[in-house]
Amino acid sequence: MKNISPDVFIENLYTETMLLLGSENEIKSNLSTAEKELLDIVLMYSQQAKGVLTVILTSVVYKILHPEQDVRNHQSSIPKGYSGRSFDAQCITPFMKAKKFPAMAESGWLTRSLEQKVPYDKNYSGAINPPELKQSFLNILDRVENTADTTAYLSYLLQGLILQRNKHSIELAKPTSLPISTILNLLEKHFTYRYQAEGASRLPVLAIYAAYQALMPELKRFEGKSLLAIESHTSSDIRSGRIGDIELADEKQRPFEAVEVKHGIAITLQIVQDAYEKFNKTPVDRYYILSTAKSSQNESIAIDAEILRIKNAHGCQLIVNGIMETLKYYLRLLSSPYEFIENYVNLLEEDKALKYEHKEKWNKLIGDM
């Protein structure tokens, strides 16, 4: 693999790893239990032993790109060695910092216990602590040099680091005094950015929910009504008994208003008909189907006819619209758009379907204003 640059290689593998993980919260791997246990120890100590993590990642990446090199010979001064420190400083540590993984200031080789000018073999005398970490470190490098599937090792470590990163809270920006046009621009960019992690379809749901949180105390229509707690991203409407992604109940806890949100999916006649199947046995007064994508023009006449049929048969006012158009209307009704921003950011922080990437992007958008 010498024809590919280290930077491109590790970025490509990172992208593949993000796609492999998807919305899962556990590592996917066919490695043996013994191999997983060794790598898990490295991940467990990744914050307090960043040098060990960095040296292992450097060694594994270099071995994949240069299979003929014995990566245990980690310094040029060691016979048949290579400069692990240089490769780390140029490629691995910058990558670790960019992805917000545990990283050294410059290189893992600046750790005294790892800089000795002898091979990382089972006789290595460096004072790596705790002892179980040292054993794992040397055992992993021995396997890398002999029998290991190095790409599988690298994928396992990256998955573990991504999962650890996703668990860490990130303080999100809550800008004040933004005009509605700026808020809408921020939201559209936040919704439509091409994320590597799954969960982006949750963002417009949270935005509409945040708008309802702000609107309900201000509008007479919602007096005596309650906004039901937002369902988890993985709950199906059928299983939960809900008729939409967002639901309001009347004084008797009956469905009063509901919203179905589609992300990147044009609203079709079939979607309208499916929505009616969900609510036709309830007394819901108003039902919205909102999408970040434009409605299907080919079916617009049929959709309008179906909406009229539903109105006549049931009495519910079914409204098909765009997410951004709806948010623009809702924000104009608010006495202060800041309350919407505060609600949206709070939901971003709390929602378990979202990953670090979605939250980091919000802060970046605010920082780029």
Secondary structure, DSSP 8 states (H G I E B T S, - for coil): -TTS-HHHHHHHHHHHHHHHHTT-SS------HHHHHHHHHHHHTTTT-HHHHHHHHHHHHHHHH-TTS-TTS-STTSTT---HHHHIIIIIHHHHHHTT----SS-GGGSGGG--SS-SSTT-----SSHHHHHHHHHHHHHHHHT--HHHHHHHHHHHHHHHHHHS--------S--HHHHHHHHHHHHHS--SSS-TTHHHHHHHHHHHHHHTTT-GGGTT-EE-----TT--HHHHT-SSSEEEE-TTS-EEEEEEEESS----HHHHHHHHHHHTTS--SEEEEEESS---GGGHHHHHHHHHHHHHHT--EEEEEEHHHHHHHHHHH-S-HHHHHHHHHHHHHH-TT--HHHHHHHHHHHHT-
